Amino acid sequence: MTEDSTLTTMVPPELLARVRTIAKRSDREFADCVRQAVTDFCETWELYHETVDSILRNDDERPCLRVANS
């Protein structure tokens, strides 16, 4: 198992309160909620960039429906 690293950042008090509230309501540790938020952020933006790169390379294999004008 890898050793965890420490992340320090400044956040608005309202955001901190929101995370604390969610942690309490979901019976989770504050650190677990922050870890999940960072993980979700990374996964979302990695997928976004992979999609954009795929489109720019023009290797998007999704079917494309074209409608002819009448």
Biopython code that builds the backbone (N, CA, C, O; Angstrom):
import numpy as np
from Bio.PDB.StructureBuilder import StructureBuilder

atoms = [
    (1, "MET", "N", (0.841, -1.173, 0.000)),
    (1, "MET", "CA", (0.000, 0.000, 0.000)),
    (1, "MET", "C", (0.887, 1.237, 0.000)),
    (1, "MET", "O", (1.903, 1.273, 0.695)),
    (2, "THR", "N", (0.510, 2.248, -0.773)),
    (2, "THR", "CA", (1.300, 3.463, -0.835)),
    (2, "THR", "C", (0.980, 4.374, 0.332)),
    (2, "THR", "O", (-0.105, 4.319, 0.911)),
    (3, "GLU", "N", (1.941, 5.206, 0.662)),
    (3, "GLU", "CA", (1.759, 6.144, 1.760)),
    (3, "GLU", "C", (1.003, 7.366, 1.250)),
    (3, "GLU", "O", (1.291, 7.877, 0.168)),
    (4, "ASP", "N", (0.037, 7.828, 2.034)),
    (4, "ASP", "CA", (-0.724, 9.021, 1.664)),
    (4, "ASP", "C", (0.130, 10.269, 1.826)),
    (4, "ASP", "O", (1.055, 10.303, 2.637)),
    (5, "SER", "N", (-0.189, 11.286, 1.047)),
    (5, "SER", "CA", (0.472, 12.582, 1.135)),
    (5, "SER", "C", (-0.496, 13.587, 1.715)),
    (5, "SER", "O", (-1.710, 13.385, 1.690)),
    (6, "THR", "N", (0.041, 14.660, 2.233)),
    (6, "THR", "CA", (-0.775, 15.720, 2.809)),
    (6, "THR", "C", (-1.018, 16.796, 1.765)),
    (6, "THR", "O", (-0.102, 17.196, 1.046)),
    (7, "LEU", "N", (-2.251, 17.260, 1.686)),
    (7, "LEU", "CA", (-2.644, 18.337, 0.781)),
    (7, "LEU", "C", (-3.177, 19.476, 1.632)),
    (7, "LEU", "O", (-4.075, 19.280, 2.450)),
    (8, "THR", "N", (-2.625, 20.658, 1.440)),
    (8, "THR", "CA", (-3.080, 21.824, 2.181)),
    (8, "THR", "C", (-3.573, 22.856, 1.185)),
    (8, "THR", "O", (-2.877, 23.172, 0.219)),
    (9, "THR", "N", (-4.767, 23.381, 1.412)),
    (9, "THR", "CA", (-5.317, 24.397, 0.518)),
    (9, "THR", "C", (-6.258, 25.305, 1.292)),
    (9, "THR", "O", (-6.754, 24.945, 2.359)),
    (10, "MET", "N", (-6.492, 26.477, 0.743)),
    (10, "MET", "CA", (-7.426, 27.421, 1.345)),
    (10, "MET", "C", (-8.769, 27.270, 0.631)),
    (10, "MET", "O", (-8.822, 27.215, -0.598)),
    (11, "VAL", "N", (-9.840, 27.204, 1.397)),
    (11, "VAL", "CA", (-11.192, 27.140, 0.841)),
    (11, "VAL", "C", (-12.069, 28.129, 1.596)),
    (11, "VAL", "O", (-11.816, 28.429, 2.763)),
    (12, "PRO", "N", (-13.099, 28.633, 0.926)),
    (12, "PRO", "CA", (-14.021, 29.532, 1.616)),
    (12, "PRO", "C", (-14.698, 28.810, 2.785)),
    (12, "PRO", "O", (-14.949, 27.607, 2.705)),
    (13, "PRO", "N", (-14.993, 29.528, 3.859)),
    (13, "PRO", "CA", (-15.625, 28.905, 5.033)),
    (13, "PRO", "C", (-16.930, 28.196, 4.691)),
    (13, "PRO", "O", (-17.255, 27.173, 5.294)),
    (14, "GLU", "N", (-17.680, 28.732, 3.726)),
    (14, "GLU", "CA", (-18.950, 28.117, 3.346)),
    (14, "GLU", "C", (-18.732, 26.729, 2.745)),
    (14, "GLU", "O", (-19.497, 25.802, 3.011)),
    (15, "LEU", "N", (-17.689, 26.594, 1.938)),
    (15, "LEU", "CA", (-17.393, 25.298, 1.326)),
    (15, "LEU", "C", (-16.938, 24.296, 2.388)),
    (15, "LEU", "O", (-17.332, 23.130, 2.361)),
    (16, "LEU", "N", (-16.127, 24.748, 3.299)),
    (16, "LEU", "CA", (-15.684, 23.892, 4.397)),
    (16, "LEU", "C", (-16.877, 23.403, 5.212)),
    (16, "LEU", "O", (-16.954, 22.230, 5.578)),
    (17, "ALA", "N", (-17.801, 24.313, 5.490)),
    (17, "ALA", "CA", (-18.998, 23.943, 6.248)),
    (17, "ALA", "C", (-19.839, 22.927, 5.483)),
    (17, "ALA", "O", (-20.388, 22.000, 6.080)),
    (18, "ARG", "N", (-19.942, 23.093, 4.178)),
    (18, "ARG", "CA", (-20.715, 22.152, 3.364)),
    (18, "ARG", "C", (-20.124, 20.751, 3.431)),
    (18, "ARG", "O", (-20.850, 19.769, 3.591)),
    (19, "VAL", "N", (-18.796, 20.663, 3.307)),
    (19, "VAL", "CA", (-18.144, 19.346, 3.356)),
    (19, "VAL", "C", (-18.324, 18.721, 4.740)),
    (19, "VAL", "O", (-18.602, 17.527, 4.850)),
    (20, "ARG", "N", (-18.168, 19.515, 5.782)),
    (20, "ARG", "CA", (-18.351, 18.992, 7.141)),
    (20, "ARG", "C", (-19.780, 18.479, 7.340)),
    (20, "ARG", "O", (-19.988, 17.432, 7.953)),
    (21, "THR", "N", (-20.762, 19.222, 6.819)),
    (21, "THR", "CA", (-22.167, 18.812, 6.941)),
    (21, "THR", "C", (-22.417, 17.500, 6.201)),
    (21, "THR", "O", (-23.080, 16.603, 6.722)),
    (22, "ILE", "N", (-21.891, 17.396, 4.997)),
    (22, "ILE", "CA", (-22.064, 16.168, 4.219)),
    (22, "ILE", "C", (-21.393, 14.992, 4.924)),
    (22, "ILE", "O", (-21.957, 13.900, 4.990)),
    (23, "ALA", "N", (-20.201, 15.214, 5.445)),
    (23, "ALA", "CA", (-19.491, 14.144, 6.153)),
    (23, "ALA", "C", (-20.310, 13.659, 7.346)),
    (23, "ALA", "O", (-20.461, 12.457, 7.566)),
    (24, "LYS", "N", (-20.828, 14.605, 8.104)),
    (24, "LYS", "CA", (-21.611, 14.241, 9.289)),
    (24, "LYS", "C", (-22.889, 13.499, 8.905)),
    (24, "LYS", "O", (-23.222, 12.471, 9.496)),
    (25, "ARG", "N", (-23.603, 14.031, 7.908)),
    (25, "ARG", "CA", (-24.872, 13.409, 7.508)),
    (25, "ARG", "C", (-24.680, 12.029, 6.897)),
    (25, "ARG", "O", (-25.555, 11.170, 7.004)),
    (26, "SER", "N", (-23.544, 11.820, 6.263)),
    (26, "SER", "CA", (-23.304, 10.519, 5.635)),
    (26, "SER", "C", (-22.469, 9.599, 6.524)),
    (26, "SER", "O", (-22.072, 8.512, 6.106)),
    (27, "ASP", "N", (-22.209, 10.041, 7.747)),
    (27, "ASP", "CA", (-21.456, 9.250, 8.724)),
    (27, "ASP", "C", (-20.101, 8.818, 8.165)),
    (27, "ASP", "O", (-19.689, 7.664, 8.278)),
    (28, "ARG", "N", (-19.422, 9.803, 7.552)),
    (28, "ARG", "CA", (-18.096, 9.558, 6.987)),
    (28, "ARG", "C", (-17.106, 10.529, 7.602)),
    (28, "ARG", "O", (-17.484, 11.578, 8.124)),
    (29, "GLU", "N", (-15.859, 10.173, 7.535)),
    (29, "GLU", "CA", (-14.806, 11.060, 8.002)),
    (29, "GLU", "C", (-14.664, 12.233, 7.028)),
    (29, "GLU", "O", (-14.840, 12.079, 5.820)),
    (30, "PHE", "N", (-14.344, 13.400, 7.576)),
    (30, "PHE", "CA", (-14.133, 14.593, 6.765)),
    (30, "PHE", "C", (-13.089, 14.329, 5.680)),
    (30, "PHE", "O", (-13.300, 14.668, 4.516)),
    (31, "ALA", "N", (-11.968, 13.725, 6.062)),
    (31, "ALA", "CA", (-10.892, 13.451, 5.105)),
    (31, "ALA", "C", (-11.359, 12.532, 3.975)),
    (31, "ALA", "O", (-10.933, 12.693, 2.831)),
    (32, "ASP", "N", (-12.231, 11.571, 4.289)),
    (32, "ASP", "CA", (-12.762, 10.677, 3.249)),
    (32, "ASP", "C", (-13.583, 11.455, 2.230)),
    (32, "ASP", "O", (-13.507, 11.189, 1.030)),
    (33, "CYS", "N", (-14.367, 12.418, 2.709)),
    (33, "CYS", "CA", (-15.186, 13.220, 1.805)),
    (33, "CYS", "C", (-14.327, 14.104, 0.913)),
    (33, "CYS", "O", (-14.604, 14.248, -0.278)),
    (34, "VAL", "N", (-13.294, 14.689, 1.484)),
    (34, "VAL", "CA", (-12.387, 15.525, 0.687)),
    (34, "VAL", "C", (-11.649, 14.660, -0.331)),
    (34, "VAL", "O", (-11.507, 15.050, -1.491)),
    (35, "ARG", "N", (-11.179, 13.488, 0.097)),
    (35, "ARG", "CA", (-10.499, 12.569, -0.819)),
    (35, "ARG", "C", (-11.418, 12.177, -1.975)),
    (35, "ARG", "O", (-10.986, 12.136, -3.127)),
    (36, "GLN", "N", (-12.684, 11.891, -1.670)),
    (36, "GLN", "CA", (-13.650, 11.530, -2.704)),
    (36, "GLN", "C", (-13.888, 12.691, -3.661)),
    (36, "GLN", "O", (-13.997, 12.489, -4.870)),
    (37, "ALA", "N", (-13.967, 13.901, -3.128)),
    (37, "ALA", "CA", (-14.183, 15.076, -3.974)),
    (37, "ALA", "C", (-13.020, 15.287, -4.938)),
    (37, "ALA", "O", (-13.234, 15.585, -6.113)),
    (38, "VAL", "N", (-11.800, 15.135, -4.452)),
    (38, "VAL", "CA", (-10.628, 15.303, -5.316)),
    (38, "VAL", "C", (-10.578, 14.188, -6.357)),
    (38, "VAL", "O", (-10.253, 14.435, -7.518)),
    (39, "THR", "N", (-10.894, 12.978, -5.949)),
    (39, "THR", "CA", (-10.926, 11.851, -6.886)),
    (39, "THR", "C", (-11.959, 12.083, -7.977)),
    (39, "THR", "O", (-11.667, 11.887, -9.157)),
    (40, "ASP", "N", (-13.166, 12.499, -7.597)),
    (40, "ASP", "CA", (-14.226, 12.769, -8.580)),
    (40, "ASP", "C", (-13.812, 13.883, -9.531)),
    (40, "ASP", "O", (-14.058, 13.794, -10.734)),
    (41, "PHE", "N", (-13.191, 14.924, -9.007)),
    (41, "PHE", "CA", (-12.724, 16.039, -9.832)),
    (41, "PHE", "C", (-11.727, 15.536, -10.875)),
    (41, "PHE", "O", (-11.851, 15.847, -12.060)),
    (42, "CYS", "N", (-10.745, 14.764, -10.433)),
    (42, "CYS", "CA", (-9.732, 14.250, -11.358)),
    (42, "CYS", "C", (-10.338, 13.333, -12.411)),
    (42, "CYS", "O", (-10.025, 13.458, -13.595)),
    (43, "GLU", "N", (-11.194, 12.421, -11.996)),
    (43, "GLU", "CA", (-11.802, 11.490, -12.951)),
    (43, "GLU", "C", (-12.645, 12.224, -13.982)),
    (43, "GLU", "O", (-12.613, 11.890, -15.166)),
    (44, "THR", "N", (-13.400, 13.224, -13.538)),
    (44, "THR", "CA", (-14.250, 13.987, -14.447)),
    (44, "THR", "C", (-13.418, 14.739, -15.474)),
    (44, "THR", "O", (-13.695, 14.668, -16.672)),
    (45, "TRP", "N", (-12.402, 15.460, -15.013)),
    (45, "TRP", "CA", (-11.600, 16.261, -15.929)),
    (45, "TRP", "C", (-10.677, 15.414, -16.787)),
    (45, "TRP", "O", (-10.383, 15.804, -17.917)),
    (46, "GLU", "N", (-10.207, 14.274, -16.301)),
    (46, "GLU", "CA", (-9.416, 13.376, -17.140)),
    (46, "GLU", "C", (-10.265, 12.846, -18.288)),
    (46, "GLU", "O", (-9.812, 12.807, -19.432)),
    (47, "LEU", "N", (-11.489, 12.439, -17.988)),
    (47, "LEU", "CA", (-12.395, 11.958, -19.029)),
    (47, "LEU", "C", (-12.708, 13.065, -20.026)),
    (47, "LEU", "O", (-12.738, 12.823, -21.233)),
    (48, "TYR", "N", (-12.941, 14.271, -19.536)),
    (48, "TYR", "CA", (-13.204, 15.410, -20.421)),
    (48, "TYR", "C", (-12.035, 15.613, -21.395)),
    (48, "TYR", "O", (-12.245, 15.730, -22.602)),
    (49, "HIS", "N", (-10.811, 15.654, -20.870)),
    (49, "HIS", "CA", (-9.646, 15.887, -21.726)),
    (49, "HIS", "C", (-9.409, 14.728, -22.687)),
    (49, "HIS", "O", (-9.010, 14.948, -23.831)),
    (50, "GLU", "N", (-9.647, 13.504, -22.242)),
    (50, "GLU", "CA", (-9.524, 12.357, -23.150)),
    (50, "GLU", "C", (-10.524, 12.478, -24.294)),
    (50, "GLU", "O", (-10.191, 12.196, -25.445)),
    (51, "THR", "N", (-11.746, 12.895, -23.981)),
    (51, "THR", "CA", (-12.783, 13.055, -25.000)),
    (51, "THR", "C", (-12.414, 14.153, -25.984)),
    (51, "THR", "O", (-12.525, 13.964, -27.195)),
    (52, "VAL", "N", (-11.981, 15.290, -25.477)),
    (52, "VAL", "CA", (-11.582, 16.403, -26.351)),
    (52, "VAL", "C", (-10.412, 15.976, -27.238)),
    (52, "VAL", "O", (-10.417, 16.247, -28.438)),
    (53, "ASP", "N", (-9.414, 15.312, -26.658)),
    (53, "ASP", "CA", (-8.273, 14.851, -27.451)),
    (53, "ASP", "C", (-8.723, 13.891, -28.543)),
    (53, "ASP", "O", (-8.228, 13.953, -29.668)),
    (54, "SER", "N", (-9.659, 13.005, -28.219)),
    (54, "SER", "CA", (-10.170, 12.050, -29.196)),
    (54, "SER", "C", (-10.881, 12.769, -30.340)),
    (54, "SER", "O", (-10.709, 12.416, -31.507)),
    (55, "ILE", "N", (-11.664, 13.760, -30.003)),
    (55, "ILE", "CA", (-12.380, 14.529, -31.030)),
    (55, "ILE", "C", (-11.388, 15.278, -31.906)),
    (55, "ILE", "O", (-11.540, 15.306, -33.127)),
    (56, "LEU", "N", (-10.377, 15.884, -31.301)),
    (56, "LEU", "CA", (-9.384, 16.639, -32.067)),
    (56, "LEU", "C", (-8.563, 15.731, -32.978)),
    (56, "LEU", "O", (-8.128, 16.156, -34.048)),
    (57, "ARG", "N", (-8.351, 14.478, -32.558)),
    (57, "ARG", "CA", (-7.638, 13.511, -33.404)),
    (57, "ARG", "C", (-8.571, 12.924, -34.462)),
    (57, "ARG", "O", (-8.136, 12.214, -35.368)),
    (58, "ASN", "N", (-9.846, 13.232, -34.331)),
    (58, "ASN", "CA", (-10.868, 12.734, -35.248)),
    (58, "ASN", "C", (-10.950, 11.209, -35.227)),
    (58, "ASN", "O", (-11.206, 10.588, -36.259)),
    (59, "ASP", "N", (-10.736, 10.607, -34.065)),
    (59, "ASP", "CA", (-10.860, 9.156, -33.961)),
    (59, "ASP", "C", (-12.054, 8.764, -33.109)),
    (59, "ASP", "O", (-12.077, 7.699, -32.491)),
    (60, "ASP", "N", (-13.033, 9.633, -33.090)),
    (60, "ASP", "CA", (-14.253, 9.364, -32.343)),
    (60, "ASP", "C", (-15.060, 8.327, -33.105)),
    (60, "ASP", "O", (-15.464, 8.573, -34.241)),
    (61, "GLU", "N", (-15.302, 7.173, -32.499)),
    (61, "GLU", "CA", (-15.983, 6.072, -33.176)),
    (61, "GLU", "C", (-17.479, 6.029, -32.912)),
    (61, "GLU", "O", (-18.156, 5.078, -33.304)),
    (62, "ARG", "N", (-17.996, 7.056, -32.249)),
    (62, "ARG", "CA", (-19.435, 7.057, -31.990)),
    (62, "ARG", "C", (-20.192, 7.281, -33.299)),
    (62, "ARG", "O", (-19.752, 8.063, -34.142)),
    (63, "PRO", "N", (-21.337, 6.594, -33.476)),
    (63, "PRO", "CA", (-22.121, 6.800, -34.691)),
    (63, "PRO", "C", (-22.654, 8.229, -34.734)),
    (63, "PRO", "O", (-22.984, 8.824, -33.709)),
    (64, "CYS", "N", (-22.724, 8.749, -35.932)),
    (64, "CYS", "CA", (-23.200, 10.125, -36.116)),
    (64, "CYS", "C", (-24.420, 10.085, -37.027)),
    (64, "CYS", "O", (-24.342, 9.587, -38.150)),
    (65, "LEU", "N", (-25.533, 10.599, -36.554)),
    (65, "LEU", "CA", (-26.774, 10.644, -37.315)),
    (65, "LEU", "C", (-26.832, 11.946, -38.095)),
    (65, "LEU", "O", (-26.730, 13.030, -37.520)),
    (66, "ARG", "N", (-26.993, 11.838, -39.376)),
    (66, "ARG", "CA", (-27.109, 13.028, -40.217)),
    (66, "ARG", "C", (-28.513, 13.081, -40.794)),
    (66, "ARG", "O", (-29.035, 12.069, -41.262)),
    (67, "VAL", "N", (-29.116, 14.241, -40.762)),
    (67, "VAL", "CA", (-30.470, 14.422, -41.262)),
    (67, "VAL", "C", (-30.386, 15.246, -42.551)),
    (67, "VAL", "O", (-29.797, 16.326, -42.584)),
    (68, "ALA", "N", (-30.986, 14.710, -43.590)),
    (68, "ALA", "CA", (-30.999, 15.424, -44.873)),
    (68, "ALA", "C", (-32.087, 16.468, -44.856)),
    (68, "ALA", "O", (-33.179, 16.223, -44.344)),
    (69, "ASN", "N", (-31.802, 17.630, -45.411)),
    (69, "ASN", "CA", (-32.816, 18.672, -45.513)),
    (69, "ASN", "C", (-33.824, 18.318, -46.584)),
    (69, "ASN", "O", (-33.453, 17.839, -47.655)),
    (70, "SER", "N", (-35.092, 18.549, -46.307)),
    (70, "SER", "CA", (-36.158, 18.223, -47.271)),
    (70, "SER", "C", (-36.406, 19.381, -48.180)),
    (70, "SER", "O", (-37.265, 19.304, -49.058)),
]
sb = StructureBuilder()
sb.init_structure("model")
sb.init_model(0)
sb.init_chain("A")
sb.init_seg("    ")
for serial, (resi, resn, name, xyz) in enumerate(atoms, 1):
    if name == "N":
        sb.init_residue(resn, " ", resi, " ")
    sb.init_atom(name, np.array(xyz, "f"), 0.0, 1.0, " ", f" {name:<3s}", serial, name[0])
structure = sb.get_structure()
